[in-house]
Amino acid sequence: MLSHLTGKQSNIARAVISLTIFLFLASLVVVASNQASGSATLPSGTRILVRMVDSVDSETSQPDQRFRGSLETNLMAGSVLVAPEGTTVLGRLLSAESAGRGSGGQLEFDLTDIMINGQIHSLSTESNQAQGQGASSQAGIGAKTGAAVGAMAGGVSGAIRGAGAGAIAGKASGANTRGDKVKVPAGTLVEFTLDHPVTLPVASK
């Protein structure tokens, strides 16, 4: 196969073939190791659909406040069940700003942890952002990552999926010059996306 190549070319070709074989065998070792240790790796970009257990509100919530949610669907790594529907997940508010004169309320939040086999394990997702419209703005409430869409007054785009009313926009107390407050109530479906791969233990059956 390599007989028509020069000595230098032949050596390079052999090195490339050897490296390819090594990387393939190494990937098999990683998979086998994960299976043997009862763990699985979720790649970056994995989508996680969560039903909010706690509500978050631009008027009452504070940055770094924690909230709970539960998996709406099984969390899978290929054909491996990592965590079943109903598994508890934890998130945090990155920012929470009340509606002001002429400006809408704002919430930004992400997922930080998941509970598997009674233990908390860290993960990292892109943040979602809900923005209330200003007093004179026609913009709706959006999400930073841009994914599933839920219906609501004024329109919504992004990763928040409405359960019932979904993320709610309403006038904050005060004159009409104040923007819309934002609330993501318990029961709302929110889709998060992993921004880094994560290796997690597989939930016990």
C-alpha positions as CSV (number, residue, x, y, z in Angstrom):
1,M,0.0,0.0,0.0
2,L,2.8,2.4,0.9
3,S,5.4,0.9,-1.6
4,H,4.9,3.7,-4.2
5,L,5.8,6.4,-1.6
6,T,9.3,7.8,-0.9
7,G,10.9,6.8,2.4
8,K,10.0,10.1,4.1
9,Q,6.4,10.0,2.7
10,S,6.0,6.4,3.8
11,N,7.1,7.3,7.4
12,I,4.7,10.2,7.5
13,A,1.8,8.0,6.3
14,R,2.6,5.3,8.8
15,A,2.7,8.0,11.6
16,V,-0.7,9.3,10.5
17,I,-2.2,5.8,10.4
18,S,-0.7,5.0,13.8
19,L,-2.0,8.3,15.3
20,T,-5.5,7.6,13.9
21,I,-5.6,4.1,15.4
22,F,-4.3,5.4,18.7
23,L,-7.0,8.1,18.9
24,F,-9.7,5.5,18.0
25,L,-8.5,3.1,20.7
26,A,-8.3,5.9,23.2
27,S,-11.9,6.9,22.6
28,L,-12.9,3.2,23.2
29,V,-11.0,3.2,26.4
30,V,-12.8,6.4,27.6
31,V,-16.2,4.9,26.7
32,A,-15.4,1.6,28.4
33,S,-14.1,3.4,31.5
34,N,-17.3,5.5,31.7
35,Q,-19.4,2.4,31.4
36,A,-17.4,0.5,34.0
37,S,-17.6,3.4,36.4
38,G,-21.3,4.0,35.8
39,S,-20.8,7.5,34.3
40,A,-21.6,9.2,31.0
41,T,-20.4,12.3,29.3
42,L,-22.9,14.9,28.0
43,P,-21.5,17.0,25.1
44,S,-21.6,20.8,24.9
45,G,-24.8,21.8,23.2
46,T,-27.0,19.2,25.1
47,R,-30.4,20.7,25.7
48,I,-32.0,20.3,29.1
49,L,-35.8,21.0,29.4
50,V,-36.7,22.0,33.0
51,R,-40.0,22.8,34.7
52,M,-39.5,25.5,37.3
53,V,-40.3,24.6,40.9
54,D,-39.6,28.0,42.3
55,S,-40.6,31.3,40.6
56,V,-38.3,34.2,39.9
57,D,-39.5,37.8,39.7
58,S,-37.7,41.0,38.6
59,E,-39.4,42.9,41.4
60,T,-38.6,40.6,44.3
61,S,-35.7,38.3,43.4
62,Q,-32.1,39.1,44.0
63,P,-28.8,38.3,42.1
64,D,-27.2,35.0,43.2
65,Q,-30.6,33.8,44.5
66,R,-31.0,30.0,44.0
67,F,-34.0,28.3,42.4
68,R,-35.1,24.7,42.0
69,G,-36.4,22.9,38.9
70,S,-37.1,19.4,37.7
71,L,-36.2,17.6,34.5
72,E,-39.2,17.6,32.2
73,T,-37.7,14.8,30.1
74,N,-35.1,12.1,30.6
75,L,-31.5,13.3,30.3
76,M,-29.7,11.1,27.9
77,A,-26.1,10.6,26.7
78,G,-26.7,8.7,23.5
79,S,-28.6,5.6,24.5
80,V,-27.6,5.9,28.2
81,L,-30.1,7.3,30.7
82,V,-28.1,9.7,32.9
83,A,-31.1,11.1,34.9
84,P,-34.8,10.4,34.6
85,E,-37.7,12.8,34.2
86,G,-38.4,14.5,37.6
87,T,-34.7,14.7,38.7
88,T,-34.0,17.8,40.7
89,V,-31.8,20.6,39.2
90,L,-30.6,23.8,40.7
91,G,-30.1,27.2,39.2
92,R,-29.1,30.7,40.1
93,L,-30.1,34.3,39.1
94,L,-27.2,36.0,37.5
95,S,-29.0,39.3,37.5
96,A,-32.4,40.7,38.5
97,E,-33.4,44.3,37.8
98,S,-36.7,45.9,38.7
99,A,-38.7,47.7,36.2
100,G,-37.9,51.4,36.2
101,R,-39.1,54.7,34.7
102,G,-39.1,53.9,31.0
103,S,-37.3,50.6,31.3
104,G,-38.6,47.0,31.7
105,G,-37.5,44.5,34.4
106,Q,-34.8,42.0,33.5
107,L,-33.9,38.5,34.7
108,E,-30.9,36.4,33.7
109,F,-30.4,32.9,35.0
110,D,-28.7,29.6,34.4
111,L,-28.4,26.0,35.7
112,T,-25.6,25.1,38.0
113,D,-26.2,21.7,39.5
114,I,-28.1,18.4,39.2
115,M,-28.9,15.9,41.9
116,I,-28.1,12.3,40.9
117,N,-28.2,9.3,43.4
118,G,-28.6,11.7,46.3
119,Q,-25.6,13.8,45.5
120,I,-25.2,17.3,43.9
121,H,-23.1,17.5,40.7
122,S,-22.0,20.7,39.0
123,L,-22.8,21.5,35.4
124,S,-22.6,24.7,33.3
125,T,-25.2,26.1,30.9
126,E,-25.7,29.2,28.7
127,S,-27.8,31.8,30.5
128,N,-31.4,32.7,29.6
129,Q,-32.6,36.3,29.8
130,A,-36.1,37.6,30.1
131,Q,-36.5,41.3,29.4
132,G,-39.7,43.3,30.0
133,Q,-40.5,46.0,27.5
134,G,-40.1,49.7,28.3
135,A,-43.0,52.0,28.7
136,S,-42.9,53.1,25.0
137,S,-41.2,50.0,23.6
138,Q,-43.0,47.4,21.4
139,A,-40.4,44.7,22.1
140,G,-41.4,41.6,23.9
141,I,-39.7,39.4,26.4
142,G,-36.7,37.5,25.0
143,A,-34.1,35.0,26.0
144,K,-30.4,35.3,25.4
145,T,-29.9,31.9,23.9
146,G,-32.8,31.9,21.3
147,A,-34.5,28.5,21.3
148,A,-38.1,27.4,22.0
149,V,-40.9,29.9,21.9
150,G,-43.9,30.3,24.2
151,A,-46.9,32.5,23.7
152,M,-47.7,35.5,25.9
153,A,-49.0,39.0,25.7
154,G,-46.5,41.1,23.7
155,G,-44.8,38.1,22.2
156,V,-41.8,36.1,23.4
157,S,-38.7,34.7,21.7
158,G,-36.0,32.6,23.1
159,A,-35.6,29.6,25.4
160,I,-38.5,30.1,27.8
161,R,-41.5,27.8,27.0
162,G,-44.7,29.0,28.5
163,A,-46.6,26.6,30.8
164,G,-50.0,28.2,31.0
165,A,-49.1,31.9,30.8
166,G,-45.4,31.2,30.8
167,A,-43.1,34.1,31.6
168,I,-45.5,36.9,32.6
169,A,-45.0,40.5,31.7
170,G,-47.1,43.1,33.5
171,K,-47.0,46.7,34.5
172,A,-45.1,47.4,37.7
173,S,-46.9,49.4,40.3
174,G,-46.8,53.1,39.4
175,A,-47.5,55.3,36.5
176,N,-47.7,54.2,32.9
177,T,-44.1,55.6,32.4
178,R,-42.8,52.6,34.2
179,G,-41.8,49.5,32.1
180,D,-43.0,45.9,32.4
181,K,-42.0,43.7,35.3
182,V,-41.0,40.1,34.5
183,K,-41.9,36.9,36.3
184,V,-41.1,33.3,35.5
185,P,-43.6,31.4,37.6
186,A,-43.4,27.9,39.0
187,G,-44.5,25.4,36.4
188,T,-42.9,27.3,33.5
189,L,-40.9,25.2,31.1
190,V,-37.4,26.6,30.4
191,E,-34.9,25.1,28.0
192,F,-31.2,25.3,29.0
193,T,-28.1,24.4,26.9
194,L,-24.8,23.0,28.2
195,D,-21.9,25.3,27.3
196,H,-19.3,22.7,28.4
197,P,-19.2,18.9,28.3
198,V,-19.8,17.3,31.6
199,T,-19.3,13.8,32.9
200,L,-22.0,12.6,35.3
201,P,-22.7,9.4,37.2
202,V,-25.6,7.4,35.8
203,A,-28.7,7.4,38.0
204,S,-29.3,4.1,39.9
205,K,-32.3,2.1,38.7
